[in-house]
Amino acid sequence: MREEAGVIPVIGLLLGAMVGLGATAMAAPPANDDFADAIVLSGMLPITDPNGTNVEASEEAGEPLPDPTGTTAWWRWTATEAKRICFQTGGVAETDTVLSVFTGASLAGLTLVETNDDDPGLGRASKVTLMASPGTTYHLQVGGFRGEEGPFTVTVAEAPPPPDPPDNDDFADAEVLSGALPIVVSGGTNGNATEEAGEPLPEDSLRTVWWRWTPTSTGWVHIETGGAAGTDTVLGVFRGSTLNDLQLYSFNDDGDSIISPASEVEVYAEAGTTYHIQVGGYEGEEGAFTLTLENAAARPVVIGITATPSPVDVMGAPVAVQVDISASYGPGLADGRIFAAAPGGVGAGANAPFDASNRIAGTAANGTYRVTLDLQRFIPPGDYVLELELNGVDDVEAEYVPDAEFDSGGSEFGFPNGVTTTLPVINNGPVGAYGAWLTRYPTLQGADALRSADPERDGFTNLEELVFGLNPTLNSRPGGPDPNAGNAPQFSVNGNRIELRYKIILDDLGAFSPIAVIPQRSSNLIDWIGGVRRLINGIGDFTAIRDIVVGEADYLRVAIGDPLAP
């Protein structure tokens, strides 16, 4: 083959470069690359190894690697007495190290004590401080941040005693706030603070300090942290008498903005009630801050709600229930509604099975607001929870409900009273979606009215006729007299899978109760494997899919259930 000029020399240069690189890569790893070959540190403290390196180090199979360490080397030191010890890396090369300290007798049995990357006082070096136990061997793993390599020193030294925590570090030592509002604490700090066993810690709050305040008058109060230091705080307000029985009243992180390190809440403070104020650092951040308590604009406060009659017997006919809402201390309720939570989670929506007249509109500063709820005749029996919801928004910041589960952003407002009541409902007539559906077909009586009955012998039970929008008095098979026969489930083959398409048509019946739908598959028509159980309360198109496996039988079906069935 004819070779063009210049080709061979170029290839030769490339091969030579590759050989040179390969020679460099064969440099030996450090002698203490593996756990078993760790350098033993001994003698009087402080002890320093000035020749530490992780150049060409590797990671062993099964070696613990706290993120983001890599290319690790090992040292070990055994404590002879109980003493506060500092392990740290350093050196003029400023290699970006990650230091991890373990205990245990073998690589597989190691337990991580603590790991550190970039100690605040050492730049890119690392430091771990702990109380050493006599006779315990501590294994020091030094790796590079994300695999960085270089020289460093390793030092074991006696650590100075820890700085004292703030005087109000513990709940029992909370600083007492008193006097007229506003109250400003300008010297707040959580530097060197700790957490107590059993202490509530909302929203990643750590290194907490406490204040205690008992107002002499009732009203809304704004509480906030701030200050020039810009410490990222988490603010919590609690009620209770001991650390173990505290109830979170309100908390916040980052105020109204995720970029603000300060925190703020507004609480309805009642005269004579003690409020415990906890300030911590987000994920343990430490620093100085101010704490301010000041009067806030009045908001409506709900005292409670009651419903009459209670219990209520529907007796197969609609019944009107009167709900009275007692409110005080504020400019009046905003627009809202009564949210009805059905027993056992059964219920299609916020208003079902009530009508849409459960609205309120506040105009008075104090007094009673009256709402009428119309209970429809097919309402399932049980204990319904009636909850006041303001602004029509199901969100803890808009509800006047304490002790609710807080969302990730924290609740800005604290409230004094629960605003729910229980309404027991008795109904001895037909109930739920199936009961309402039966009234459309008065000829279905006795055994023909059962959910499992098939009066017209078309292969669909009454419950299936309800769900698929079919007529139980007409043959609903394809070609039958039922004009809705096309709503029945349809099988088809689509490529390498079989599909079962079905339409759920509950129309307005879904307001009374949902229907459970479970797609299932089988290979023998005996053992059926269920899919996801859905509670359907409206109209929708659905498809169950099963991949075809050559040589195997495949079957699909849709199982229908009524959660209200006895």
C-alpha positions as CSV (number, residue, x, y, z in Angstrom):
1,M,0.0,0.0,0.0
2,R,1.4,3.4,-0.9
3,E,1.9,5.6,2.2
4,E,1.5,9.4,2.0
5,A,4.4,11.5,3.2
6,G,4.0,12.8,6.8
7,V,1.6,10.1,8.0
8,I,4.1,7.8,9.7
9,P,6.0,10.5,11.6
10,V,2.8,11.9,13.0
11,I,1.7,8.5,14.3
12,G,5.1,8.0,15.8
13,L,4.8,11.2,17.8
14,L,1.4,10.3,19.1
15,L,2.6,6.9,20.3
16,G,5.6,8.4,22.0
17,A,3.3,10.9,23.9
18,M,1.1,8.0,25.0
19,V,4.0,6.0,26.3
20,G,5.3,9.0,28.2
21,L,1.9,9.5,29.9
22,G,1.7,5.8,30.8
23,A,5.0,6.0,32.5
24,T,3.9,8.8,34.7
25,A,0.6,7.0,35.7
26,M,2.6,4.1,37.1
27,A,3.9,6.1,40.1
28,A,3.5,4.2,43.4
29,P,0.6,5.1,45.7
30,P,1.4,6.2,49.3
31,A,2.4,3.4,51.7
32,N,-0.7,4.0,53.8
33,D,-3.1,3.9,50.8
34,D,-5.1,1.0,52.3
35,F,-6.8,0.8,55.7
36,A,-4.7,-2.2,56.8
37,D,-1.5,-0.2,56.1
38,A,-2.5,2.9,58.1
39,I,0.3,5.0,59.6
40,V,0.3,4.7,63.4
41,L,0.5,8.0,65.3
42,S,1.8,7.6,68.9
43,G,3.7,9.5,71.6
44,M,3.0,12.7,73.4
45,L,0.6,15.2,72.0
46,P,0.7,17.1,69.7
47,I,1.7,14.6,67.0
48,T,2.3,15.7,63.5
49,D,3.0,13.7,60.3
50,P,4.5,16.4,58.0
51,N,4.7,14.0,55.0
52,G,1.0,13.2,54.4
53,T,0.0,12.8,50.8
54,N,-2.8,11.2,48.7
55,V,-1.0,11.5,45.4
56,E,-1.8,8.3,43.3
57,A,-3.9,7.0,46.2
58,S,-7.0,4.9,45.5
59,E,-10.1,3.6,47.2
60,E,-10.5,0.1,48.4
61,A,-13.5,-2.1,47.7
62,G,-15.9,-1.6,50.6
63,E,-14.1,1.5,51.9
64,P,-16.6,4.1,53.3
65,L,-16.3,7.3,51.3
66,P,-18.2,10.2,52.9
67,D,-19.2,12.6,50.2
68,P,-17.3,14.3,48.6
69,T,-14.0,12.5,49.4
70,G,-11.8,10.3,47.1
71,T,-8.1,9.2,46.6
72,T,-7.8,8.4,50.3
73,A,-4.9,7.5,52.7
74,W,-5.1,6.3,56.3
75,W,-3.7,7.0,59.8
76,R,-4.7,5.6,63.2
77,W,-4.3,6.8,66.8
78,T,-5.3,5.2,70.1
79,A,-6.4,7.3,73.0
80,T,-4.8,6.6,76.4
81,E,-7.1,8.8,78.5
82,A,-10.4,10.7,78.2
83,K,-9.5,14.0,76.6
84,R,-10.9,16.5,74.1
85,I,-8.9,15.9,70.9
86,C,-8.5,17.8,67.6
87,F,-7.6,16.0,64.4
88,Q,-6.7,18.3,61.5
89,T,-5.0,18.6,58.2
90,G,-2.9,21.5,56.9
91,G,0.3,22.4,55.1
92,V,1.6,25.1,52.8
93,A,0.3,23.3,49.7
94,E,-3.3,24.0,50.7
95,T,-4.5,20.7,49.3
96,D,-8.3,20.6,49.5
97,T,-8.8,17.7,51.9
98,V,-11.7,15.9,53.5
99,L,-11.0,14.4,56.9
100,S,-13.2,11.6,58.3
101,V,-12.7,9.9,61.7
102,F,-14.0,6.3,62.3
103,T,-14.0,3.7,65.0
104,G,-14.1,0.0,64.5
105,A,-11.8,-3.1,64.2
106,S,-11.9,-3.7,60.5
107,L,-12.7,-1.9,57.2
108,A,-16.1,-3.6,57.0
109,G,-16.9,-2.7,60.6
110,L,-16.0,1.0,60.6
111,T,-18.4,3.5,62.1
112,L,-18.2,7.1,61.1
113,V,-17.7,9.5,64.1
114,E,-17.5,12.7,62.1
115,T,-16.4,14.1,58.8
116,N,-15.3,17.6,57.8
117,D,-14.4,19.5,54.7
118,D,-13.1,23.1,54.8
119,D,-13.1,24.0,58.5
120,P,-14.1,27.7,58.8
121,G,-10.8,28.6,60.5
122,L,-8.5,26.6,58.2
123,G,-9.6,27.4,54.7
124,R,-9.3,24.3,52.5
125,A,-7.9,22.2,55.4
126,S,-10.2,20.0,57.6
127,K,-10.7,19.6,61.3
128,V,-12.6,17.2,63.6
129,T,-12.9,17.7,67.3
130,L,-14.3,15.1,69.7
131,M,-14.1,13.7,73.2
132,A,-11.7,10.7,73.0
133,S,-12.4,7.6,75.0
134,P,-9.4,5.8,76.6
135,G,-8.5,2.6,74.8
136,T,-10.4,3.5,71.6
137,T,-8.6,3.5,68.3
138,Y,-9.6,6.3,65.9
139,H,-9.0,5.7,62.2
140,L,-8.3,8.9,60.2
141,Q,-9.1,8.8,56.6
142,V,-7.8,11.8,54.5
143,G,-9.0,12.2,51.0
144,G,-9.1,14.9,48.4
145,F,-12.2,17.0,47.8
146,R,-13.7,15.3,44.7
147,G,-10.4,13.4,44.3
148,E,-8.0,16.3,44.5
149,E,-4.4,15.1,45.1
150,G,-1.5,16.7,46.9
151,P,0.7,16.9,50.1
152,F,-0.6,17.8,53.5
153,T,0.1,17.5,57.2
154,V,-1.9,15.4,59.7
155,T,-1.9,16.5,63.3
156,V,-3.4,15.1,66.5
157,A,-3.5,17.6,69.4
158,E,-5.3,18.3,72.6
159,A,-8.2,20.6,71.9
160,P,-9.0,23.6,74.1
161,P,-12.2,23.3,76.1
162,P,-15.3,24.2,74.1
163,P,-16.6,27.8,74.5
164,D,-19.6,28.2,76.8
165,P,-23.0,28.2,75.2
166,P,-25.4,31.2,75.6
167,D,-27.0,31.5,79.0
168,N,-30.4,30.7,77.4
169,D,-29.2,27.6,75.5
170,D,-31.7,25.3,77.4
171,F,-35.5,25.6,77.6
172,A,-35.4,25.8,81.4
173,D,-32.9,28.7,81.2
174,A,-35.0,30.8,78.8
175,E,-34.5,34.5,79.1
176,V,-37.7,36.2,80.4
177,L,-39.1,39.0,78.3
178,S,-41.3,41.6,80.0
179,G,-42.6,45.2,79.7
180,A,-44.6,47.0,77.2
181,L,-44.2,46.3,73.4
182,P,-42.1,46.8,71.5
183,I,-39.5,44.6,73.1
184,V,-36.1,44.5,71.3
185,V,-33.3,42.0,72.2
186,S,-30.3,43.4,70.4
187,G,-27.6,40.9,71.7
188,G,-29.2,37.6,70.6
189,T,-26.9,34.9,69.6
190,N,-26.9,31.1,69.1
191,G,-23.1,30.8,68.9
192,N,-22.0,27.5,70.5
193,A,-25.6,26.7,71.4
194,T,-26.8,23.1,71.5
195,E,-30.0,21.0,71.2
196,E,-31.6,19.3,74.2
197,A,-32.8,15.7,74.1
198,G,-36.5,15.8,73.1
199,E,-36.4,19.4,72.0
200,P,-38.8,20.2,69.1
201,L,-36.8,21.4,66.1
202,P,-39.0,22.8,63.3
203,E,-37.7,23.3,59.7
204,D,-34.1,22.2,60.0
205,S,-33.5,24.4,63.1
206,L,-30.4,23.6,65.1
207,R,-28.2,25.3,67.8
208,T,-31.2,26.8,69.5
209,V,-31.7,29.4,72.2
210,W,-34.9,30.3,74.1
211,W,-36.9,33.2,75.4
212,R,-40.1,33.2,77.5
213,W,-42.9,35.8,77.3
214,T,-46.2,36.2,79.1
215,P,-48.3,39.1,77.7
216,T,-50.5,41.1,80.0
217,S,-53.0,42.0,77.3
218,T,-54.6,40.1,74.4
219,G,-53.9,40.9,70.8
220,W,-51.9,40.2,67.6
221,V,-48.1,40.4,67.9
222,H,-45.4,40.4,65.3
223,I,-42.2,38.6,66.2
224,E,-39.1,38.7,64.0
225,T,-35.4,38.1,63.9
226,G,-32.9,40.3,62.1
227,G,-29.7,42.2,62.4
228,A,-26.6,43.2,60.5
229,A,-24.9,39.8,60.9
230,G,-27.4,38.3,58.5
231,T,-27.6,35.0,60.4
232,D,-30.0,32.5,58.8
233,T,-32.5,31.9,61.6
234,V,-35.5,29.7,62.1
235,L,-38.1,31.2,64.5
236,G,-40.5,29.0,66.4
237,V,-43.3,29.9,68.9
238,F,-44.6,27.3,71.3
239,R,-47.1,26.9,74.1
240,G,-46.9,24.5,77.0
241,S,-45.3,24.2,80.4
242,T,-42.4,21.7,79.9
243,L,-40.1,20.8,77.1
244,N,-41.9,17.5,76.6
245,D,-45.4,18.9,76.3
246,L,-44.6,21.9,74.0
247,Q,-47.1,22.5,71.1
248,L,-45.8,24.3,68.1
249,Y,-48.0,27.5,67.7
250,S,-46.2,29.1,64.7
251,F,-42.8,29.0,63.0
252,N,-41.1,30.5,60.0
253,D,-37.8,30.4,58.1
254,D,-36.8,33.2,55.7
255,G,-39.7,35.5,56.3
256,D,-41.7,36.2,53.1
257,S,-38.6,35.7,50.9
258,I,-36.5,32.6,50.4
259,I,-33.4,34.9,50.0
260,S,-34.0,36.6,53.4
261,P,-32.1,35.1,56.3
262,A,-34.4,36.7,58.9
263,S,-37.6,35.1,60.2
264,E,-41.0,36.4,61.2
265,V,-44.4,35.3,62.5
266,E,-47.6,36.8,63.7
267,V,-49.4,35.2,66.6
268,Y,-52.6,35.9,68.5
269,A,-51.3,36.3,72.0
270,E,-53.7,35.9,74.9
271,A,-53.1,37.6,78.3
272,G,-51.7,35.3,80.9
273,T,-50.6,32.6,78.5
274,T,-46.9,31.9,78.3
275,Y,-45.3,31.7,74.9
276,H,-41.9,30.1,74.4
277,I,-39.8,31.6,71.6
278,Q,-37.1,29.4,70.1
279,V,-34.5,30.8,67.7
280,G,-32.1,28.4,65.9
281,G,-29.8,28.5,62.9
282,Y,-31.0,27.0,59.7
283,E,-29.1,23.7,59.4
284,G,-27.0,24.8,62.5
285,E,-25.8,28.2,61.3
286,E,-24.5,30.2,64.2
287,G,-24.3,34.0,64.6
288,A,-25.7,37.1,66.2
289,F,-29.2,38.5,65.6
290,T,-31.8,40.8,67.1
291,L,-35.2,39.6,68.4
292,T,-38.2,42.0,68.2
293,L,-41.7,41.7,69.5
294,E,-44.2,44.4,68.5
295,N,-47.9,45.0,68.1
296,A,-49.4,43.8,64.8
297,A,-52.6,44.7,62.9
298,A,-55.7,43.0,64.2
299,R,-56.9,39.9,62.3
300,P,-60.2,38.1,62.8
301,V,-60.0,35.3,65.4
302,V,-62.4,32.4,65.3
303,I,-63.6,31.3,68.7
304,G,-65.5,28.2,67.4
305,I,-68.2,26.7,65.3
306,T,-71.3,24.8,66.2
307,A,-73.9,22.9,64.1
308,T,-77.6,22.3,64.9
309,P,-79.4,20.0,64.9
310,S,-76.7,17.6,66.0
311,P,-76.9,14.7,65.4
312,V,-79.0,15.1,62.2
313,D,-81.3,12.3,60.8
314,V,-81.6,12.7,57.1
315,M,-84.3,10.0,56.9
316,G,-84.1,9.8,53.1
317,A,-84.9,13.5,52.6
318,P,-82.8,16.7,52.4
319,V,-82.2,18.4,55.7
320,A,-80.9,21.9,56.4
321,V,-78.3,22.3,59.1
322,Q,-77.5,25.6,60.7
323,V,-73.8,26.3,61.4
324,D,-73.0,29.2,63.7
325,I,-69.4,30.7,63.6
326,S,-68.3,32.7,66.6
327,A,-65.7,35.3,65.8
328,S,-64.0,38.2,67.6
329,Y,-61.0,40.4,67.8
330,G,-60.5,41.5,64.2
331,P,-62.0,43.5,61.3
332,G,-64.3,40.7,60.2
333,L,-64.0,37.4,58.5
334,A,-62.9,37.3,54.9
335,D,-64.9,35.3,52.4
336,G,-64.7,31.6,53.0
337,R,-66.6,28.4,53.4
338,I,-67.3,25.4,55.6
339,F,-65.1,22.5,54.5
340,A,-66.9,19.1,55.1
341,A,-64.6,16.2,55.6
342,A,-66.5,12.9,55.3
343,P,-66.0,10.0,57.7
344,G,-63.3,7.5,56.8
345,G,-62.1,9.7,54.0
346,V,-65.2,8.9,51.9
347,G,-66.3,11.9,50.0
348,A,-65.8,13.3,46.5
349,G,-64.9,16.9,47.3
350,A,-64.8,19.8,49.7
351,N,-68.5,20.4,49.5
352,A,-69.9,17.0,48.8
353,P,-72.3,15.8,49.9
354,F,-73.4,19.4,50.7
355,D,-74.6,21.9,48.3
356,A,-72.7,25.1,47.4
357,S,-74.5,27.4,49.8
358,N,-71.9,27.0,52.5
359,R,-70.3,30.3,52.0
360,I,-69.6,33.1,54.5
361,A,-68.9,36.8,54.0
362,G,-67.6,38.8,57.0
363,T,-68.5,42.4,57.6
364,A,-68.8,42.7,61.4
365,A,-65.9,43.0,63.8
366,N,-67.4,40.7,66.3
367,G,-70.3,38.4,66.6
368,T,-71.8,35.3,65.0
369,Y,-71.8,34.3,61.3
370,R,-74.6,31.9,60.3
371,V,-74.3,29.4,57.4
372,T,-76.9,26.9,56.2
373,L,-75.8,23.5,54.9
374,D,-78.3,21.5,52.9
375,L,-77.6,17.8,53.5
376,Q,-78.8,15.8,50.4
377,R,-80.9,12.7,50.9
378,F,-78.2,10.2,49.8
379,I,-75.5,11.4,52.1
380,P,-73.6,8.5,53.7
381,P,-74.0,8.3,57.5
382,G,-71.1,8.9,59.8
383,D,-69.4,11.7,61.7
384,Y,-68.5,14.6,59.4
385,V,-65.9,17.1,60.4
386,L,-66.9,20.7,59.6
387,E,-63.9,23.0,59.4
388,L,-63.9,26.7,58.8
389,E,-61.7,27.7,55.8
390,L,-61.1,31.4,55.0
391,N,-60.6,32.8,51.5
392,G,-61.7,29.5,50.0
393,V,-58.1,28.3,50.0
394,D,-57.1,25.0,51.6
395,D,-53.8,26.3,53.0
396,V,-52.5,26.6,56.5
397,E,-51.6,30.2,56.1
398,A,-55.2,31.1,55.2
399,E,-57.0,28.8,57.7
400,Y,-57.7,29.8,61.2
401,V,-56.7,26.4,62.5
402,P,-53.8,25.7,64.9
403,D,-52.1,22.4,65.2
404,A,-52.5,21.8,61.5
405,E,-49.6,20.2,59.6
406,F,-47.3,23.0,58.4
407,D,-46.2,23.2,54.8
408,S,-42.6,23.4,53.9
409,G,-42.5,27.2,54.0
410,G,-43.7,27.3,57.5
411,S,-46.8,28.9,58.9
412,E,-46.6,32.7,59.4
413,F,-49.6,32.9,61.7
414,G,-50.5,31.3,65.1
415,F,-54.1,30.9,66.2
416,P,-55.6,30.3,69.7
417,N,-58.5,27.9,69.0
418,G,-59.4,25.0,66.9
419,V,-62.3,25.8,64.6
420,T,-63.7,22.4,63.7
421,T,-66.8,20.6,64.9
422,T,-68.2,17.2,64.4
423,L,-71.6,16.6,62.8
424,P,-73.0,13.1,63.3
425,V,-75.3,12.1,60.4
426,I,-77.9,9.3,60.5
427,N,-79.4,8.0,57.3
428,N,-81.5,4.8,57.2
429,G,-82.3,5.2,53.5
430,P,-80.3,4.4,50.4
431,V,-76.9,6.2,50.6
432,G,-74.1,7.2,48.3
433,A,-73.7,7.1,44.6
434,Y,-75.4,3.7,44.3
435,G,-78.4,4.8,46.4
436,A,-78.9,7.9,44.3
437,W,-78.5,5.8,41.1
438,L,-81.2,3.3,42.2
439,T,-83.8,6.1,42.4
440,R,-83.5,6.5,38.6
441,Y,-84.8,2.9,38.0
442,P,-87.8,2.4,40.3
443,T,-88.5,-1.0,38.8
444,L,-85.3,-2.4,40.4
445,Q,-86.7,-3.9,43.7
446,G,-85.7,-6.7,46.1
447,A,-82.9,-8.9,44.8
448,D,-82.8,-7.0,41.5
449,A,-81.7,-3.9,43.4
450,L,-78.5,-5.5,44.8
451,R,-75.2,-4.2,43.6
452,S,-74.2,-7.7,42.4
453,A,-77.5,-8.3,40.6
454,D,-77.8,-8.6,36.8
455,P,-81.6,-8.2,36.1
456,E,-81.4,-8.1,32.3
457,R,-78.8,-10.9,32.1
458,D,-76.4,-9.0,29.9
459,G,-73.2,-9.8,31.9
460,F,-73.0,-6.5,33.7
461,T,-73.9,-6.2,37.4
462,N,-75.8,-3.2,38.6
463,L,-72.7,-1.6,40.0
464,E,-70.9,-2.0,36.7
465,E,-73.9,-0.5,34.9
466,L,-73.6,2.5,37.2
467,V,-69.9,3.0,36.7
468,F,-70.0,2.6,32.9
469,G,-73.1,4.7,32.4
470,L,-75.3,1.8,31.2
471,N,-79.0,1.1,31.6
472,P,-79.7,-1.8,34.0
473,T,-83.1,-2.4,32.5
474,L,-81.9,-2.9,28.9
475,N,-79.4,-5.3,27.4
476,S,-76.1,-3.3,27.2
477,R,-74.1,-5.7,25.0
478,P,-72.9,-4.4,21.6
479,G,-76.0,-4.3,19.3
480,G,-78.4,-4.3,22.3
481,P,-81.2,-1.8,22.9
482,D,-79.2,0.2,25.4
483,P,-78.2,3.4,23.6
484,N,-75.2,3.7,25.8
485,A,-73.9,0.2,25.0
486,G,-70.8,1.7,23.5
487,N,-69.7,2.8,27.0
488,A,-68.9,-0.8,27.9
489,P,-65.2,-1.8,28.2
490,Q,-63.5,-2.6,24.9
491,F,-60.5,-4.9,24.3
492,S,-58.0,-4.4,21.6
493,V,-54.5,-5.5,20.5
494,N,-52.1,-2.7,19.9
495,G,-48.7,-3.9,18.7
496,N,-47.2,-6.2,21.3
497,R,-49.7,-5.4,24.0
498,I,-53.4,-5.9,24.8
499,E,-55.4,-2.9,26.0
500,L,-58.7,-2.7,28.0
501,R,-60.3,0.7,27.4
502,Y,-63.1,1.8,29.7
503,K,-65.0,5.0,30.5
504,I,-66.2,6.0,34.0
505,I,-69.4,8.0,33.9
506,L,-70.6,9.0,37.4
507,D,-71.8,12.5,36.4
508,D,-73.4,14.1,39.4
509,L,-73.5,10.8,41.4
510,G,-69.9,11.2,42.3
511,A,-70.9,14.0,44.7
512,F,-72.3,11.4,47.1
513,S,-69.5,8.9,47.2
514,P,-66.7,7.6,45.0
515,I,-66.4,4.2,43.3
516,A,-63.3,2.1,43.5
517,V,-61.8,0.9,40.2
518,I,-58.9,-1.5,40.1
519,P,-57.4,-2.8,36.8
520,Q,-56.2,-6.4,37.2
521,R,-54.2,-8.9,35.1
522,S,-54.0,-12.7,35.1
523,S,-52.4,-15.6,33.2
524,N,-54.9,-18.3,34.3
525,L,-58.2,-16.5,35.1
526,I,-57.8,-17.6,38.7
527,D,-54.9,-15.6,40.2
528,W,-55.4,-11.9,39.6
529,I,-52.8,-9.2,40.3
530,G,-54.2,-5.8,41.1
531,G,-53.0,-2.5,39.8
532,V,-53.4,0.9,41.4
533,R,-56.8,1.4,43.2
534,R,-58.5,4.5,42.1
535,L,-61.4,6.3,43.8
536,I,-63.4,7.8,40.9
537,N,-66.0,10.5,41.5
538,G,-66.5,12.0,38.0
539,I,-66.1,11.2,34.4
540,G,-62.9,9.9,32.7
541,D,-61.4,7.6,30.1
542,F,-58.9,4.9,31.3
543,T,-56.8,2.2,29.7
544,A,-55.4,-0.9,31.3
545,I,-52.3,-2.3,29.4
546,R,-50.7,-5.7,29.4
547,D,-47.6,-6.6,27.4
548,I,-48.0,-9.8,25.3
549,V,-45.6,-12.6,26.2
550,V,-45.2,-15.3,23.5
551,G,-46.4,-18.7,24.8
552,E,-48.3,-17.2,27.8
553,A,-52.0,-16.4,28.2
554,D,-52.8,-12.9,29.1
555,Y,-56.1,-11.5,30.5
556,L,-57.2,-8.1,31.7
557,R,-60.2,-7.1,33.8
558,V,-61.5,-4.1,35.8
559,A,-62.6,-4.8,39.3
560,I,-65.3,-2.4,40.6
561,G,-66.0,-1.8,44.2
562,D,-68.3,0.5,46.3
563,P,-66.6,1.8,49.5
564,L,-70.0,2.2,51.1
565,A,-71.1,-1.4,50.4
566,P,-72.0,-3.2,53.6
